[in-house]
Amino acid sequence: MRKLIITSITKTMTDQAETIESIQGRLDILTKGLVSEENSVQYYETLLEKTPSDSQENIGIKRMYEELRQEEIKHVAKFKSLIAHWNEQLEILQTN
């Protein structure tokens, strides 16, 4: 039953054309998400700086922080790409 409801909502959402307002809603959420992702990058950078390399355990911890930081950097790039895409779509709608 739950899958049917979600499928119905998704179908309704995808059948509707984008409007200036819906794109602005997307951009609002994406902008907030970008800030969150950038904060995550900063968080892992801080952890990397504060973690000493004085033991094998801490070296492992630092490696993990670096991997997580790199993943967050990818997320930042994805959010920026999505923001650029939806800004372009917004411009198209505003010029029509």
N, C-alpha and C positions, 0 to 999 in steps of 0.2 A: 504494500500500500504506500509506504513512504517513498519508494522509488518512483511510483506513478505520479505522486504529487510533485516531486522534484523535477521529473521529466516534463510535466505540464507547465511548471513555472519557467523552466529553461526554454521550452518551445515558445511560450508567450513572449518572453524577453527577446528571443532571437528573431521573432516575426516582426517586431516593431522597428521602424527606422530610427536612426539616431537623430536627435534634435540638438540644438545649441545647448539647451538645459541638460540633456543627458550627458553630453560630452563634458560640459563644465562639472557635472557630478563626478564623472570618471577622473577628470584632471584633479579635482579636489582630493579624492582618495589617493590617487597616485602621488601627489605632492606630499601628503602626510606619510605615505609609505616610504617615499624617498628619504624623508627626514629620519624615519625610524631606521632604515638601512644604513644611512650615513652615521647615525649614532652607534649602531652596532660595530661598524668598522672602527670607530674611535674607541669604543669599549675594549675591543680585542687589542688594539694598539697599546692602550694603557696597561692591560694585563701583561702584554709582552714586555713592556718597559719595566714593570714592577716585579716580574718573576726572575729570580737569579738563575744563572746557569751553573750552579754549584753542585748539582747532583744529576745522575741519570734520570731520576724521576722528574726533576724540574726541566731538564732538556726535553723530555717527552711531552711535558705539559706545554712548553713553549712551542713545540712543533704543532701540537693540536691547536693552540691559539692561532698560530700562523695559518693553518689550513682553514680554520673557521673565518679568519679575517679575509682570506682570499675568496672564500665563498660569498661573503657579504659584499665584497667589491664587485663580484659578478652580478649580484642582485642590484646594486646601485646602477650599474650599466644598463641592466634590463629595464629598471624603472625609468631611467633617463630616455631610453629608446621608446618606451611606451608613451611617455609624456610628449616627446617630439612627434610621434605618430598622431596622437589625439589633438595636439595643437594644430597640426596640418589639417586634420579633418574639420576642426573648428573653423579655421580660416576659410576652408572651402564652403562650409555652410553659411558663414557670415558674408561671403561675397556673392552668394546666390540670392 
